[in-house]
Amino acid sequence: MSLRIPDRLGGRAAIAGIGATEFSKDSGRSELALAAEAVRAALADAGLRPGEVDGLVTFTMDTSPEITLAQAVGIGELSFFSRVHYGGGAACAVVQQAALAVATGTAEVVVCYRAFNERSGRRFGAGAQRHQPSAEGVALGWVLPFGLLTPASWVAMTARRYLHVHGLRPEVFGRVAVSCRRYAATNPAAYFYGRPLTLAEHAASRWIAEPLRLLDCCQETDGGLALVVTSLERARDLRHSPAVIRAAAQGAGHAQEMMTGFYRADIASLPELGVVGRQLWRSTGLGPSDVQVAILYDHFTPFVLMQLEELGFCGPGEGAEFVAEDVLPLNTHGGQLGEAYLHGMNGIAEAVRQLRGTAVNQVAGAANVLVTAGTGVPTSGLLLGADG
């Protein structure tokens, strides 16, 4: 039995509001307009006014400055603003930053936001397209000359090693894609609404970077999403049942790099998520068997399997069978593979809906929901719970 470490947040903060734009392939609006729309929607969902917000948190990659967004939405003075690096790995960390600010009294109402035109504007899947004169660029210099230019190619290296170590075939990745699309098919907000997927269709999709096929890669989306974080006491007086932030954590593994950590002793694992998972389990006294729904960052299907294994839901190499057995509802909104790619923020919103009891694919008795952020990079995670 593991020793329980007191939760630094102590359940003192909660997510009280969620808001999103439509998810599209061509928004026709600026990223600032998307961010402002999502923030207004989240505040309306919580029943709060813009003037009550005194904190903002986003990703370092977001193009909408906090002060500019504040002006656009009608937010007044800010006592807290923060950004988190490492792309999708920041998703749960922005909520952690907000919760820490609320728990310490630094701010009272903090909005986390992320908005981009990832399909019609800058496409992250295009990878490295120019020289980067930075420490991060130097690290990429070890792989770019060998043709590893895109996120898919970086993940393919790890995926190939994973298959070799565990004696598996690329077809096992299709189980994740099929599971996510099954939920997306019943979610009106999902891009793939009404379009489930079969294993045969997955296997017939074209290669992107072997062993990854097209349907192993998340889609590209334009859109915005925002979350309102405040104290649990205040959240209880607002419009919806609060999603209590039971624990939040960040993690970077030994010899961590930006999706290019090929020089570690074992590249068929995700040690950065292990750092996160150990913190979440220890600080709450909970474990995999206490989780009713898991929202795992699904930028690429192999990393979903590896996350399940790293977090202790199953043993090494057993992730595909675990998904096939359907014992744990996974990415009930359709994930980034099926609903939309919003750098993981839409997954947090789905976790809140599950705890409120308002999800399209509602899981009965959902009391604890695990959410993860992007893996292969320094990452983060959340354990959200129902109040009471």
N, C-alpha and C positions, 0 to 999 in steps of 0.2 A: 504494500500500500504506500503510495507516494505521500510525502509530507506536503501539507497544504500551506501555501504562502498566502497571507492575507492579500486580497485584491486591493491594489492601490486606488482603484476607482470606488470600490466599496458599493457598487450599484447606486452611486449618487447622481449619475447622469442618465438621460434617456433620449431616444429619438422620438420627437413629438410631431414631426411633420415630414411629409415626402411630396415631391412635386417633379414633374417631368414634362418635356415637350413631346411632340410626336417623334417617333423614330423613323428616319427616312434615308434616302440615298442622295437627296439634293434638297436641302432645307430652304434654299433661297433667302436665307437670313444670315446676318453676321453672327459670329460666335458670341459676341457680347449680347445681342438680342436673345439668343438661345439661353444664355446664362440667366439673364434678367427674367425671362419668362418662367424658367424652372424655379427660380428663387421665389417669385411672386406666388407660384402655385404651391410651393412647400409652406410658405407662411400662411396662405389661405387655408391649407389643409390643417395646420395647427391652430388656426384661429388667432394668429398674432399679426400685428401691424409692422411694417418695415421699420418704423421708428423705435421698436423694441429690440431690434438686433444690435448688438454691440461687438460682434466678432464674426470674422469670415475666415474660412480655410479652404484651400484648393491645392491643386497639383502644380509643381514647378512648370509643367508643360502647358498649363492653361494660358490662353492669350488674353484673358479678361482680367485686368488688374483689380485688386480689391477696392481701391478708392473709386475707380471708374464704375464698377458694378454698383457700389453703394450709391453713387449719384444717380445712376440709371433707375434704381429700384426705389429710391427715396429713403435710404438708410442714413441715419445721422452720424453721430460720433462713434468711432470704433476704439475700443480699448484692447482688442486682440486681433491679430491677423497673422497667418502662418501658411507656409507652403511645404509640401512634402515631395521629395525627389523620387526617381526610379519608376516613372511611368505607371503602369497598372499596379505595381507593387505598393502604390500610395493609397489605394482605394480605402482600405480599412483604417489606415494610419491617419487620414484626415479626420475621421470620427474620433480616433484616439486623442488627437490634438484638441478637438473641440471639447471632448469629455474632460480632459485634464484641465482645460481652462475653466470650465464650469465647476468642477469639483474643488478647485483651489480658489474660486471666487474672482478669478481674473476677468471673467465675462459671465453674463447671465443668459444670453441667447446667442448661440453661434450657428451660423449657416455654413454647411459644407457644400461646395458646388463643383461641377465639372461640365464643360460644354465645348464641343468642337464640331467642325465639319470634316470629319475624318474620311468620309467617302468623297465629297465634292471638293475638299480642300487638301490639306496635307495628309497624305496617306502613310500611316506609320508602317504598314506592311511593306512599303517600298524599300525600307532599310536605309543603309548608309549610301549616300549619293555624292558626298564630297568629303574632302579631308577635314578632320576635326582636330585642330591644334589644342588639345586638352589632354589631361591625364586619361580621361575616358577614351578619347580618340586613340591614344597610344596603346591602350589595352586592346581595342578593336584591331589595331595594326597587326596583331599576331594571327588574326584569322581572315581578314579581308583579302590578303593576297592569294588565299587558297580558294576563293570563290564563295566564302561564307558572308554574304552581303545583306541578307534579310533575316528577320526574326524566324521565319519558317526554316531557313537553312541552319540557323543556330540550334533550334530545337530538334531538327532532324538528326543531328549528331548524337544528342542525348537519347533520343527515341530509338535510334538504331542500336546503341549500346544496351539500352533497357531490354529490347527484344532479344538480343544475343545472350545476355546474362540469364534471362529467365526462359529461354527456349520457346519464344512466342513468335507468332506471325503478325504482320501489320493489320490483318483483318480484325484483331481484337480491339483496335482503336475505334472501330465502327460502333461498338456497343455504347460508347459515350455519345457519339453523334446521334444515334437512333433514340436514346433515352431523352436527350435534350429536345430533339425535334418533336417527340411525342407530346411533351408538355407545351412546346411552342404552338403546336397545331391547334390547341384549344385556348390560346391566349390572344384575344383580339389586338393587343398592343404589339404583338410579335411580328416581325417581318415575315416569318414563315408560318403565319397563322393559316390553318387549314391545309398545311402541307407537311404531313408526317414523312418519315424517311424509313427505308428498309436497309437491311445489311447489304443486300445486293446492289442497291443504288449507291451506297457508300463505296463499295468495292469497285464500282464502275466509274467513279469520279476520277478525273485525271490526276496524275502525279504533280505535286508542287515541288517537293524536295524529298526524295525517297528517304524514309518510309512514310512520309506524310502525303496524303491525298488532299484534294481541294476541300472535301467535307471533313477533314481533320482540322481545318483552320477556321477561326472565327470570322464572321463577316465584318464589313466596314460600314459605319453608321454615322449619320449626322444627327446631333441631338444634344440635349442638356438634361441634367438631373441635379436636384438639390435636396438636402436633408437638414432638418432643424434639430439642434441638440440643446437641451436645457436641463435644469435640475429635475430629478424625479418628482420632487414635491410640486414643482410648478407644472410639470407635464401632466400630473394627475388632474389638474384643474382645466386642462385644455380639451379639445374636441374628441380625441381618440385615446384609446388605451395606450399607455406608453410602452415602447420597446426598450426595456431596461438594458443598459450596457453593463453586462455582468463582468466582462473582461475584454481588454484590448491589448494587442501586442505587436511589436515589430521584430523582424529578425533578418540577420545577414550571416551566412555561414562562413567558415574558415576558407580563405582564398576565394571569396566571393567576387564575381565579376558581373558585368551586364550581359547576362544570357550567353556568356562565352566561357564559363568556368570549366574548360576542358582539361585543366591541369591538376585537378583534385584527384585524390586516390580513387574515388568512386564517382563517376559522372552519371550513373544510372539511378540517382536519387536526388532529392531536393532538400539539402540540409538546412537551407534558410527557413523552410516551412517547419522543419523539426524544431528550430529555435522558437518559432511562434507557437507551435502546438504545445510544447512543454510548458510555456508560460501560461497559456490559456487553461490547460488542465490543472496545473498546480495551484494557480491563484483562485480557482473556483471550486476545486474539489470534485469537478465533474470529469467525465470521460466520454469516449465515443458512444458507449451504450446509453448515455443520458441525452443524446442529441436526436431530435425527431425529424429535423430537416437539415440538409447540408447544401449550402450555396457555394460551390467551388469554382474558382476563376478558370474559365474554360477557353483560354486563348488558343490552345492546341490540345487535342484529345489525349495524347500521351501523358501530359502533365496532370490531367484530372485523375488518371489511374495512380500515378505516382503520389499525388496528394493524399488520396485515400490510404495508401500504404504508409506514408510518412506520419500521418495523424493517428494511426493505430486502428483504423476501421477493419483492416485486413492485413495479411502478411505480405512480404515482398513478392512481387510477381502475381499477386492474387486479385489485383484491382479489377481486371476485366470480368472475372467470374463474380466478384462482388456486385458490380453494376448489373450483370446479367440476371442475378438472383433477385434484384429489385427489392432488397430488404430495407433500403434507406432512400426516401424521396430525395432526389438530387436535381438541383437547378429547376425548380418547379415553375419558373417563369419561361423556361426555354433556354436560359443561359445566354451567353454571348454568341454561341453557335446558332441559337434559334430565335431569340427575341431581338437583341440589339447589342452592339459593342459600344459600351459607354465606360470603358476602363474600369469595369467592375461596380460602378455606382448603382446600376440598375439591379444588381444582385442584392445590395444592401436594402434597397427599397422593397424587394420581394420578401426579404426576411422580416421586415416590419409588417408587411401585409399578412404574412403567415401568423405572426404573433397577435395581430389584430383580429384574425379570423376572416379576412376579407379577400384573400388570394383567389384567383380564378381556379387554380388547382389546389384548393385548400386541403391541408393535412389535418385530420382530426387530432385534437389534443396536442398541437404544436406548442411546446412550452420553452424549448431551448433550440435555437437555430445557430448553426456555425456558418460563418462567412469567411472566405479567404480572398486575398488579393493576388495580383499577378505573381507567378513563380518563375524561377530561373533568374530572377533579379531579387535584390533585397525587398522583402515583402512584409505583409501585415495580416492580421486576422482579428475577428470579433466573435465573441459569444454573446448573443442577444437573448434575452428571456422575457417571458410574460410577467406582468406585474402581479404580485401576490402569491 
